């Protein structure tokens, strides 16, 4: 074993000496590898940062999974005579209704390890009035402690406090602007079911989604139940999970368990997921083409190196070097190109990311994970070895006598 490592060290030393003799070529291909790795790391980190930002903004204003009562459907009643009647009927209108046995359902869901938060919600339409101004809104009755684990409303507060109950509500910034109100103002809520309430604005939030900021009115769960004529009921159970990209699988599992209609954020944001998939595909294509370009660059330099060092190869073979040793000498060169180039490229990519995060447009933050850098190092090194395979085999196959005669 000691003799084997000694031979490897000798082969490594010869490979390094060959690279030093062709210093200009070595520097050029190393710079080429560094540029390729820098492009791979920076573009991948940029796309990952963009995707994380899009997902974070999307999930910052909605639950990962929503459980609702199944849609009501028309039932066909067979006549007593047994004859079949063909009926043309409209789809049944969906009324506001509560989830059956929701308290027991929440207790069961709290025990599921895949779920990190469970929050019962009652929501429904209403009109809000201040003076002559009337706006259509969505009442959202919540348990603040549970709902905070779904959507951190405190982080989105623009003014006031997150206080619901005792006729206190929290409204969106766009709705506040449309009605000309501020913290401490009074509003009248009317659900159109002879249920009205005069409420006080305790806080104003801004989720960053205009539709939500213009329509949502958060209030206490019990008060919303009373206004919507759903005493003791809830219309939705919001869920949060640890692995957001497993939302479809978890939703299907929870739907089978509960018998309720389960909607995941992935199915609700199909266009976003399509965009993320397209971005990932484009990133992978960039990585592949850059890797191919780097491989051809290394292979071309290695081929030239074999031609230039034909005489040296012949002398090594004549002094007892085996074909496998010559093969490893040139494979080591390819690995050195990949390793040094990827190291320099990784450092350069950190510089590019730092410039973007500190002097860029500031739209989002780009993180660079150590896993991404290690992947780039491994990819470049393996690419260097593979690119050197053909020139190495050619060098190992040279006849020593013919090689020595080469001028």
C-alpha positions in Angstrom: 0.0 0.0 0.0 2.9 2.4 0.9 4.5 1.6 -2.5 1.2 2.4 -4.3 0.8 5.8 -2.7 4.4 6.5 -3.5 3.7 5.8 -7.1 0.6 8.0 -7.0 2.7 10.9 -5.6 5.3 10.4 -8.3 2.6 10.5 -11.0 1.1 13.6 -9.3 4.5 15.4 -9.3 5.0 14.6 -13.0 1.5 15.9 -13.8 2.2 19.2 -12.0 5.5 19.6 -13.7 3.9 19.2 -17.1 1.4 21.9 -16.1 4.2 24.2 -15.1 6.0 23.8 -18.4 2.9 24.9 -20.3 2.1 27.6 -17.8 0.3 29.9 -20.3 -2.0 27.1 -21.4 -2.6 26.0 -17.9 -3.6 29.5 -16.7 -6.0 30.0 -19.7 -7.9 26.7 -19.2 -8.0 27.3 -15.4 -9.5 30.7 -16.0 -12.0 29.1 -18.4 -13.0 26.5 -15.8 -13.2 29.3 -13.1 -15.5 31.4 -15.3 -17.7 28.3 -16.0 -18.0 27.4 -12.3 -18.7 31.0 -11.3 -21.5 31.2 -13.9 -23.0 27.9 -12.6 -22.8 28.9 -8.9 -24.1 32.4 -9.4 -26.9 31.5 -11.8 -28.0 28.6 -9.7 -27.9 30.7 -6.5 -29.8 33.5 -8.3 -32.6 31.2 -9.4 -32.8 29.5 -6.0 -33.1 32.9 -4.3 -35.7 34.1 -6.7 -37.7 30.9 -6.3 -37.5 31.1 -2.5 -38.6 34.7 -2.6 -41.6 33.9 -4.8 -42.6 31.0 -2.6 -42.1 32.9 0.6 -44.2 35.8 -0.6 -46.9 33.4 -1.8 -47.1 31.4 1.4 -46.7 34.5 3.6 -50.4 35.3 2.9 -52.0 31.9 2.7 -52.1 28.5 4.4 -50.2 25.5 3.0 -53.4 23.4 2.9 -57.0 24.3 3.4 -59.8 21.9 4.4 -63.4 22.7 3.4 -66.7 20.9 3.4 -67.3 18.9 0.2 -69.4 20.7 -2.4 -73.1 20.0 -2.2 -74.5 18.2 -5.3 -78.0 17.6 -6.6 -79.4 14.2 -5.9 -81.5 12.4 -8.6 -84.6 10.8 -7.1 -85.7 7.7 -9.0 -89.5 7.6 -9.6 -91.4 4.7 -8.0 -92.3 3.3 -11.5 -88.6 2.6 -12.1 -88.5 4.5 -15.3 -85.5 6.6 -16.0 -86.0 10.4 -16.4 -83.5 12.7 -18.1 -83.3 16.0 -16.3 -81.4 19.1 -17.4 -80.5 21.0 -14.2 -78.1 23.7 -13.0 -75.3 23.0 -10.6 -76.4 23.4 -7.0 -75.5 26.7 -5.4 -73.1 26.4 -2.6 -74.4 27.9 0.7 -72.2 29.0 3.6 -72.0 26.0 6.0 -69.9 24.7 8.8 -67.6 21.7 8.8 -69.2 18.9 10.8 -67.4 17.9 14.0 -64.7 20.4 13.4 -63.5 20.5 17.1 -62.8 16.7 17.0 -61.2 17.1 13.6 -58.8 19.9 14.9 -57.9 17.6 17.8 -57.1 14.8 15.4 -55.1 17.0 13.1 -53.0 18.4 16.0 -51.6 14.9 16.5 -50.4 14.5 12.9 -46.6 14.8 12.7 -46.6 16.3 9.2 -48.6 19.3 10.4 -46.9 22.2 12.2 -50.0 24.3 12.7 -53.8 23.9 12.6 -56.2 26.8 12.7 -60.0 26.8 12.4 -61.4 29.8 10.5 -64.9 31.0 9.7 -65.1 33.3 6.7 -67.9 34.8 4.6 -69.0 37.9 2.7 -70.2 41.1 4.2 -70.6 44.8 3.5 -68.7 47.4 5.5 -70.0 50.9 5.8 -68.6 54.2 7.0 -70.8 57.2 6.3 -71.8 57.1 2.6 -68.9 54.7 1.7 -69.8 51.0 1.3 -67.3 48.3 0.4 -67.7 44.5 -0.1 -65.4 42.6 2.2 -64.5 39.1 3.4 -65.0 38.5 7.2 -62.3 36.2 8.6 -63.0 35.0 12.1 -59.8 33.6 13.7 -58.3 32.3 16.9 -55.4 34.7 17.0 -53.0 32.3 18.8 -53.5 29.5 16.3 -53.8 31.8 13.2 -50.5 33.5 14.0 -48.8 30.1 13.3 -50.4 30.0 9.8 -49.9 33.7 8.8 -47.8 35.9 11.1 -50.1 38.9 11.0 -48.1 40.8 13.6 -45.2 41.0 11.1 -47.6 42.6 8.5 -49.1 45.2 10.9 -48.7 48.7 9.5 -50.2 50.5 12.5 -52.1 49.6 15.7 -52.2 46.2 17.3 -53.3 42.7 16.4 -56.3 42.7 18.7 -59.6 41.0 17.8 -62.5 40.4 20.1 -64.7 42.8 22.1 -65.7 44.4 18.8 -62.1 45.1 17.8 -61.1 44.2 14.2 -58.0 44.4 12.0 -58.4 45.5 8.4 -56.2 45.8 5.3 -54.4 49.0 4.3 -56.1 49.3 0.9 -59.5 49.0 2.6 -58.5 51.6 5.2 -57.5 54.0 2.4 -60.7 53.4 0.4 -62.9 54.1 3.5 -60.7 56.9 4.7 -60.2 55.4 8.2 -57.4 54.8 10.6 -56.7 53.0 13.9 -59.5 53.9 16.3 -62.1 54.6 13.7 -65.6 52.9 13.7 -67.1 50.7 11.0 -70.4 49.0 10.6 -70.5 45.4 9.3 -73.5 44.0 7.6 -73.8 40.4 6.4 -77.2 40.8 4.8 -78.7 38.3 7.2 -80.1 41.0 9.5 -76.9 40.8 11.5 -74.9 44.0 11.9 -72.2 45.1 14.2 -70.4 48.4 15.0 -66.7 47.6 15.3 -63.5 49.5 16.2 -60.4 49.3 14.1 -57.6 48.1 16.3 -55.0 47.6 13.7 -54.2 48.0 10.0 -52.1 45.3 8.1 -50.5 45.2 4.7 -49.9 41.7 3.3 -48.6 43.1 0.0 -51.4 41.5 -2.0 -53.8 44.2 -3.2 -56.9 42.0 -3.3 -56.3 40.8 0.3 -55.4 44.2 1.6 -58.6 45.6 0.1 -61.0 42.9 1.3 -59.9 41.1 4.5 -61.4 42.1 7.8 -60.1 40.0 10.7 -62.2 39.6 13.8 -62.8 37.3 16.7 -64.0 33.7 15.8 -67.1 33.9 17.9 -68.2 37.3 16.6 -67.7 36.2 13.0 -69.8 33.1 13.8 -72.6 35.3 15.1 -72.5 37.7 12.2 -72.5 34.9 9.6 -75.3 32.9 11.4 -72.9 30.0 12.0 -73.0 29.7 15.8 -70.2 27.4 16.9 -69.2 26.6 13.3 -66.2 27.1 11.1 -66.0 27.0 7.3 -62.3 26.3 6.8 -59.4 24.6 8.7 -56.0 26.0 7.7 -53.0 23.8 7.9 -49.2 24.4 7.8 -46.6 21.7 7.1 -42.9 21.5 7.4 -42.1 20.4 3.8 -44.0 22.9 1.6 -43.3 21.0 -1.6 -45.0 17.9 -0.2 -48.3 19.8 0.1 -50.1 17.8 -2.6 -49.2 14.5 -0.9 -50.1 15.7 2.6 -53.3 17.2 1.3 -54.4 14.0 -0.3 -53.6 12.1 2.9 -55.5 14.6 5.2 -58.4 14.6 2.7 -58.8 10.8 3.0 -58.5 10.9 6.7 -61.0 13.7 7.3 -63.4 13.2 4.4 -63.1 16.9 3.6 -62.1 18.7 0.5 -58.3 19.4 0.8 -56.7 22.2 -1.3 -52.9 22.6 -1.3 -51.1 25.8 -2.1 -49.5 24.0 -5.1 -52.8 23.3 -6.8 -54.0 26.9 -6.0 -50.9 28.4 -7.5 -50.4 26.2 -10.6 -48.9 29.1 -12.7 -46.3 29.8 -10.0 -45.3 26.1 -9.9 -45.0 26.1 -13.7 -42.8 29.1 -13.6 -40.6 27.5 -10.9 -40.3 24.3 -12.9 -39.4 26.3 -16.0 -36.7 28.2 -14.1 -35.3 25.0 -12.7 -35.2 23.5 -16.2 -33.4 26.5 -17.7 -30.9 26.5 -14.8 -30.1 22.8 -15.4 -29.7 23.5 -19.1 -27.3 26.3 -18.4 -25.3 24.0 -16.1 -25.1 21.2 -18.7 -24.0 23.5 -21.6 -21.4 25.3 -19.4 -20.1 21.9 -18.2 -19.8 20.7 -21.8 -18.0 23.9 -22.8 -15.5 23.4 -19.9 -15.1 19.8 -20.8 -14.2 20.6 -24.5 -11.8 23.3 -23.3 -10.0 20.9 -21.0 -9.9 18.1 -23.6 -8.5 20.4 -26.3 -5.7 21.6 -24.0 -4.9 18.0 -22.9 -4.8 16.9 -26.5 -2.3 19.6 -27.3 -0.3 18.7 -24.2 -0.1 15.0 -25.3 1.3 16.1 -28.7 3.8 18.6 -27.1 5.1 16.0 -24.6 5.2 13.0 -26.9 9.0 12.7 -26.4 8.7 13.0 -22.6 6.1 10.3 -22.6 8.4 8.0 -24.7 11.2 8.6 -22.2 8.9 7.8 -19.3 7.7 4.6 -21.0 11.3 3.6 -21.8 12.4 4.0 -18.2 9.7 1.6 -17.0 6.5 3.7 -16.6 3.5 1.6 -17.4 0.5 2.5 -19.6 -1.7 2.9 -16.5 0.9 5.3 -14.9 0.9 7.5 -18.0 -2.9 7.4 -18.0 -3.0 8.6 -14.4 -0.5 11.4 -15.1 -2.9 13.0 -17.6 -6.0 12.2 -15.6 -4.4 14.0 -12.7 -3.9 17.0 -14.9 -7.6 17.1 -15.8 -8.5 16.8 -12.1 -6.1 19.7 -11.2 -7.7 21.9 -13.9 -11.1 21.1 -12.5 -10.2 21.5 -8.8 -8.2 24.7 -9.1 -10.6 26.3 -11.6 -13.7 25.4 -9.5 -12.0 26.8 -6.4 -11.2 30.1 -8.1 -14.7 30.1 -9.7 -16.4 29.5 -6.3 -14.6 32.4 -4.8 -15.5 34.6 -7.7 -19.2 33.6 -7.4 -19.2 34.6 -3.8 -17.9 38.0 -4.9 -20.7 38.3 -7.5 -23.3 37.3 -5.0 -22.0 39.8 -2.4 -22.1 42.6 -5.0 -25.7 41.7 -6.0 -26.9 41.5 -2.3 -25.2 44.8 -1.4 -25.3 46.9 -4.5 -28.1 45.2 -6.6 -31.7 46.2 -7.0 -32.5 44.8 -3.6 -35.6 42.8 -4.8 -34.5 39.7 -3.0 -31.6 38.1 -1.2 -29.3 35.5 -2.8 -28.1 32.8 -0.4 -25.1 30.6 -1.4 -25.3 27.2 0.3 -22.1 25.2 1.0 -23.9 22.2 -0.7 -24.0 24.3 -4.0 -20.3 25.1 -3.8 -19.4 21.5 -3.1 -21.5 20.3 -5.9 -19.8 22.8 -8.3 -16.3 21.6 -7.1 -17.3 18.0 -7.6 -18.9 18.7 -11.0 -15.8 20.6 -12.3 -13.3 18.0 -11.0 -15.3 15.1 -12.5 -15.7 17.0 -15.7 -11.9 17.6 -15.8 -11.2 13.9 -15.3 -13.7 12.8 -17.9 -12.4 15.4 -20.4 -8.9 14.1 -19.9 -9.9 10.5 -20.5 -9.5 10.4 -24.3 -6.2 12.3 -24.4 -4.9 10.2 -21.5 -5.7 7.0 -23.3 -3.9 8.3 -26.4 -0.8 9.2 -24.4 -0.8 5.8 -22.7 -1.1 4.0 -26.1 2.0 5.7 -27.5 4.9 3.4 -28.6 8.0 4.4 -26.6 10.4 4.0 -29.5 8.2 6.1 -31.9 7.6 8.6 -29.2 11.4 9.1 -28.5 12.0 9.6 -32.2 9.3 12.3 -32.3 10.7 15.8 -32.8 
